[in-house]
Amino acid sequence: MQSLLLEEEWLFNLVQCDVWKRKVARFSNEVIVIPINVYYDEVEPNAALGPHCEPLGCTYVQIAVLPPEWNSRLENIFLALLFNAHDRSLYGNYRAFKPLLQELKLLELEGIEIVTKEKGPVRVHIVVAWILGDNKGLNGICGFMEGFTAIHFCRICHVTKADSEQMFEEDVNLLRTHEDYLLDITKNDPKQTGIKEKCIFNKLPSFETPSDICVDEFHDLSEGVAHYSMVAILKHFHRLNDMFIPTLNSRLYALDLGIDNDNRPPGISTDRLLTKSKLKMTGAEMYMIVRIFGVLVYDMIPDGDPFYDLYLLLHDIMSIIRAKSLPRDAGVILSVAVKEHNQLYVHLTKETLKPKHHFLLHYKSLLSKMGPFSGVSSIRFEAKHRMLKLTAESCMSRVNLPKTVAIKQQLGFCFRCVANASIRQPLSAGPCQTVNLSELDCFPSFSRSLPCDIVESPIQTVVNWVNFKGTKYQPQQILLTDVDDDGLFQFGKIQLILLYDEKPLFICSDFDTLGYFSEVRGYEVTPLDSWFAIGHGKLLDYHPLCLYPMPTGETVVVLRTLL
């Protein structure tokens, strides 16, 4: 947290943003204030069409300032509250969340005392930074109208549904403020205000509605706008070429996705494409198809096709919104891309904008308030649901199922405490073998970048793979290593992996970056004969990438997000 506060040009975390600065201003400088995020969603542990299709209301908490590589671990997302979701509808939000609110209020006002080696006893206050969830869940627990058919469906502004269908820029005059919100509460007119009841989290001293309620890029973009745009794009190219979809499917099936193979998009059914408004893909699979769509089909795209321009704008929006760090002025670039995308979507499809198109308009102003959106995405929280589902499926009884699941989760947490398990994931490696590096043909080229003690003792242990900080590295993966004088990214292919000073050391073959291939949003590269060594800490991005051969003969690397 201290290092983040010294960063002025880039946004990495919510502690650098306006909302958190307002919250922490209430405390003296002598105490430590830690932000947490609270997530709510309903999960169906039984068969959706069965006789016991009663959902569970799951509330998780997450420490918002853990490093990203540890924050995404499911073990570091903690179950805080569990109840029958129907009870919330029957008895109201306050009675359902009362135990949690009492704990959160106690943690904020009184805090807890810990003992550190450097400072001795220290008072730590834990404050809720954001309430997370999908749109329906957030609107439900925060007292807003839950359906998108409501006249005032947006919890961020007062726009009407009719106006939002042709709205391409955020209107700052319509934004909800805390004062406006309190005034709307007194009106007691949900149809005209979009508010059913006062938000229960306002009982927390530092919480303000609606500024402290988050957005969810996962449902707004990956499972929302991306589907709308890609369906229109695929339909258009299918009409131009009957072989477009079969060719796309065959190329997608044959492409080596490397570390992303688990998120390989399924084949696209022409019948479903022509009859449904969404593709049969998960959010992660949709993100993958948007990343590599240009690589797969560029040779089949007519010059100047406006539907392909729509795809490129969607790609740009997704690369910005999913970035883990952003320059402070990135909101301007994002707002321009969203405006052009929505205008082009309306022009090409002759359809009106959907509510999720409207939510994207607010991302520009929210960036300075909440930081990069990937840090508050619901994708990892939804993955946490699987742990609860496995417990429910292993239990035959459905008498007080929330208690059964909660006990099992607490037993697992108690074991973690007794075992003194860290929030960090320990380094693990695969099978190893001894290699004399000096016998390799390229040893002279990469020896200059090796640590001196390895050069002096070139007989080293090489591992087949290594899992470090939650990311698995193995040979043939591509690493982002440097930036040249022209501003082009430099890449290397992993050839060997050593363990040096309890960290992976990669020996990579080098590439020459020919330029930025803007039509596919990737970097064209060609292999070189030279090798080099680089440590994990010197990588520009710790995510491994893949080489994608294009049908036109180029070889490109597509980044995961904006860097």
Residue pairs with C-beta under 8 A, 6 or more apart in sequence:
1 15
1 65
4 12
4 13
4 15
4 16
4 65
5 15
5 16
7 16
9 327
9 328
10 325
10 326
10 327
10 328
11 17
11 325
11 326
11 327
11 328
11 330
11 367
11 368
11 371
11 372
12 324
12 325
12 371
12 372
13 64
13 65
13 371
13 372
13 375
14 20
14 35
14 64
14 129
14 130
14 370
14 371
14 375
14 376
15 35
15 64
15 65
15 371
16 371
17 368
17 369
17 370
17 371
18 368
18 369
19 129
19 130
19 211
19 212
19 369
19 370
20 35
20 129
22 206
22 208
23 33
23 35
23 127
23 129
23 206
24 33
24 127
26 205
26 206
27 33
27 125
30 123
31 111
31 122
31 123
31 124
31 125
32 122
32 123
32 124
32 125
33 124
33 125
33 126
33 127
34 63
34 65
34 124
34 125
34 126
34 127
35 63
35 64
35 65
35 126
35 127
35 128
35 129
36 61
36 62
36 63
36 64
36 126
36 127
36 128
36 129
37 61
37 62
37 64
37 128
37 129
37 130
37 131
37 132
37 214
37 376
38 59
38 60
38 61
38 80
38 100
38 104
38 128
38 130
38 131
38 132
38 201
39 59
39 60
39 61
39 62
39 77
39 131
39 132
39 133
39 378
39 381
40 57
40 58
40 59
40 131
40 132
40 133
40 137
40 138
40 141
41 58
41 133
41 134
41 137
41 378
41 381
41 382
41 385
42 55
42 56
42 57
42 58
42 85
42 137
43 55
43 56
43 58
43 385
43 388
43 389
44 53
44 55
44 56
45 55
45 56
45 388
45 389
45 392
45 393
45 401
45 405
46 52
46 53
46 54
46 392
46 398
47 53
52 398
54 84
54 85
54 86
54 401
55 84
55 85
55 86
56 82
56 83
56 84
56 85
56 388
56 392
56 401
56 402
56 405
57 81
57 82
57 83
57 84
57 85
57 87
57 88
57 96
58 79
58 81
58 82
58 384
58 385
58 388
59 79
59 80
59 81
59 82
59 97
59 100
60 77
60 78
60 79
60 80
60 381
60 384
61 77
61 78
61 80
62 71
62 76
62 77
62 78
62 381
63 71
63 76
64 71
64 129
64 130
64 375
66 76
66 423
68 324
68 375
69 469
69 470
69 471
69 542
70 76
70 423
70 424
70 425
70 469
70 470
71 375
72 380
72 470
73 423
73 425
73 470
74 380
74 383
74 384
74 387
75 416
75 421
75 423
76 423
77 380
77 381
77 384
78 413
79 384
79 388
79 406
79 409
79 413
80 100
80 103
81 97
81 99
81 100
82 388
82 402
82 405
82 406
82 409
83 96
83 402
84 401
84 402
87 96
88 96
88 140
88 141
92 197
93 140
93 141
93 143
93 197
93 200
94 101
94 200
97 141
97 200
101 200
101 201
101 203
101 204
104 126
104 128
104 204
105 203
105 204
105 205
107 125
107 126
107 127
108 125
108 126
108 127
108 128
108 204
108 205
108 206
109 125
109 205
111 123
111 124
111 125
111 126
112 123
112 124
112 126
113 121
113 122
113 123
113 124
114 121
114 122
114 124
115 121
115 122
116 122
127 206
128 201
128 204
128 206
128 207
128 212
129 212
130 212
130 213
130 214
130 370
130 376
131 138
131 141
131 142
131 201
131 212
131 213
131 214
132 138
132 214
132 216
132 376
132 378
132 381
133 141
133 214
133 216
133 378
134 216
134 219
134 378
135 148
135 216
135 219
135 220
135 355
135 356
135 359
136 146
138 144
138 155
138 213
138 214
138 216
139 145
139 146
139 155
140 146
141 200
142 155
142 199
142 200
142 201
142 209
142 210
142 213
143 195
143 196
143 197
143 198
143 199
143 200
143 209
144 155
144 194
144 195
144 196
145 152
145 153
145 190
145 194
145 195
145 196
147 153
148 161
148 355
149 161
150 161
150 191
150 194
151 160
151 161
151 191
151 192
151 194
152 158
152 159
152 160
152 161
152 192
152 193
152 194
153 161
153 164
153 194
153 355
154 164
154 194
154 355
154 358
154 359
155 176
155 194
155 210
155 213
156 175
156 176
156 210
156 215
156 359
156 362
156 366
157 170
157 171
157 174
157 175
157 176
157 362
158 174
158 175
158 176
158 180
158 194
159 167
159 171
159 174
159 358
161 355
164 353
164 355
164 358
165 352
165 353
166 346
166 352
166 353
167 353
167 358
167 361
168 339
168 342
168 343
168 361
169 335
169 339
169 361
170 335
170 361
170 362
170 364
170 365
172 365
175 365
176 210
177 211
178 208
178 209
178 210
178 211
181 195
181 209
181 210
184 193
184 194
184 195
185 195
185 198
187 193
190 196
199 207
199 209
199 210
199 213
201 207
201 209
201 212
202 208
202 209
211 369
214 370
214 376
215 359
215 362
215 363
215 366
215 373
215 376
216 376
216 377
216 378
217 321
217 322
217 363
217 373
217 374
217 376
217 377
218 283
218 377
218 378
218 379
218 382
219 283
219 356
219 378
220 356
220 359
220 360
221 317
221 318
221 321
221 356
221 360
222 283
222 284
222 286
222 287
222 318
222 379
223 282
223 283
223 286
224 354
224 356
225 314
225 317
225 354
225 356
225 357
225 360
226 286
226 287
226 290
226 314
226 318
227 277
227 278
227 279
227 281
227 286
228 277
228 345
228 354
228 356
228 357
229 310
229 311
229 314
229 341
229 345
230 279
230 286
230 289
230 290
230 293
230 311
230 314
231 273
231 276
231 277
231 278
231 279
232 307
232 310
232 345
232 348
232 349
233 307
233 308
233 310
233 311
234 244
234 245
234 268
234 273
234 279
235 273
235 274
236 305
236 307
236 348
237 244
237 297
237 300
237 301
237 307
238 244
238 245
238 270
238 273
238 274
240 302
241 300
244 297
244 300
245 268
245 270
245 273
247 297
247 300
248 268
248 296
248 297
249 267
249 268
251 296
251 297
251 551
252 264
252 265
252 267
252 289
252 296
253 267
255 292
255 296
255 548
256 546
257 263
257 264
257 288
257 546
258 476
258 477
258 544
258 545
258 546
259 472
259 477
259 544
259 546
260 288
260 546
263 282
263 284
263 285
263 287
263 288
264 285
264 288
265 281
265 285
265 286
265 288
265 289
266 280
266 281
266 285
268 279
269 280
272 279
272 280
273 279
279 286
281 289
283 379
284 379
287 318
287 322
290 311
290 314
290 315
290 318
291 315
291 318
291 558
291 560
292 548
292 558
293 311
293 315
294 308
294 311
294 312
294 315
294 519
294 520
294 521
294 522
295 520
295 522
295 548
295 550
295 556
295 558
298 519
298 520
298 550
298 551
298 552
299 550
299 551
299 552
301 308
306 344
306 347
306 348
307 348
309 344
310 341
310 344
310 345
310 348
312 519
312 521
313 337
313 340
313 341
313 344
314 341
315 521
316 337
316 521
317 334
317 337
317 338
317 341
317 360
319 521
319 559
319 560
319 561
319 562
320 326
320 330
320 333
320 334
320 337
320 561
320 562
321 334
321 363
321 373
321 374
322 373
322 374
322 377
322 560
322 561
323 330
323 372
323 374
323 561
323 562
323 563
324 372
324 374
324 375
324 561
325 372
326 367
326 372
326 562
328 368
330 367
330 562
331 363
331 364
331 365
331 367
331 368
332 364
334 363
334 364
334 367
335 361
335 363
335 364
338 360
338 361
338 363
338 364
342 353
342 357
342 360
342 361
345 351
345 353
345 357
346 352
346 353
363 373
366 373
367 373
370 376
374 561
387 409
388 405
388 409
391 404
391 405
391 408
391 409
392 401
392 404
392 405
395 401
395 404
395 405
397 404
424 469
425 467
425 469
425 470
427 466
427 467
427 468
427 499
427 502
427 503
427 504
428 466
428 467
429 463
429 464
429 465
429 466
429 467
429 497
429 499
430 463
430 464
430 465
430 466
430 474
431 463
431 464
432 461
432 462
432 463
432 464
433 461
433 462
434 459
434 460
434 461
434 462
435 459
435 460
435 461
435 462
435 496
436 458
436 459
437 443
437 447
437 450
437 454
437 458
437 459
437 460
437 496
437 507
438 447
438 458
442 509
442 529
442 530
442 531
443 458
445 529
445 530
445 531
445 532
446 507
446 530
446 531
446 532
446 533
447 455
449 532
449 533
449 534
450 533
451 500
451 505
454 460
454 498
454 500
454 505
460 498
461 498
461 499
462 496
462 497
462 498
463 497
463 498
463 499
464 474
464 475
464 497
465 472
465 473
465 474
465 497
466 472
466 473
466 474
466 497
466 499
466 504
467 473
468 503
468 504
468 536
469 536
469 542
471 542
471 543
471 544
472 544
473 494
473 497
473 504
473 506
473 544
474 494
474 497
475 494
475 495
475 496
475 497
476 493
476 494
477 493
477 494
477 544
477 545
477 546
478 491
478 492
478 493
478 494
478 544
478 545
478 546
478 547
478 557
479 491
479 492
479 493
479 494
479 506
479 508
479 534
479 539
479 544
479 545
480 489
480 490
480 491
480 539
480 540
480 541
480 543
480 545
480 559
480 563
481 490
481 491
481 492
481 508
481 532
481 534
481 538
481 539
481 540
482 489
482 490
482 540
483 489
483 490
483 540
484 490
484 513
488 513
488 515
488 516
488 523
489 513
489 523
489 540
489 557
489 559
489 563
490 511
490 513
491 511
491 513
491 523
491 525
491 545
491 557
492 506
492 508
492 509
492 510
492 511
492 532
492 534
493 508
493 509
493 511
493 527
493 547
494 506
494 507
494 508
494 544
495 507
495 508
495 509
495 531
496 506
496 507
497 504
497 505
497 506
497 507
498 504
498 505
498 506
498 507
499 505
500 535
503 535
503 536
503 537
504 535
504 536
505 533
505 534
505 535
505 536
506 533
506 534
506 535
506 536
507 531
507 532
507 533
508 531
508 532
508 533
508 534
509 527
509 528
509 530
509 531
510 527
510 528
510 530
510 531
510 532
511 525
511 526
511 527
511 528
512 525
512 526
512 527
512 528
513 523
513 524
513 525
514 524
514 525
514 526
515 523
515 524
516 522
516 523
516 524
517 523
517 524
517 554
517 556
520 550
520 556
520 558
521 558
522 548
522 556
522 557
522 558
522 559
523 556
523 557
523 558
523 559
524 554
524 555
524 556
525 547
525 555
525 556
525 557
526 555
536 542
540 563
541 559
541 560
541 563
543 560
545 557
545 558
545 559
545 560
546 557
546 558
547 555
547 556
547 557
548 555
548 556
548 557
548 558
549 555
550 556
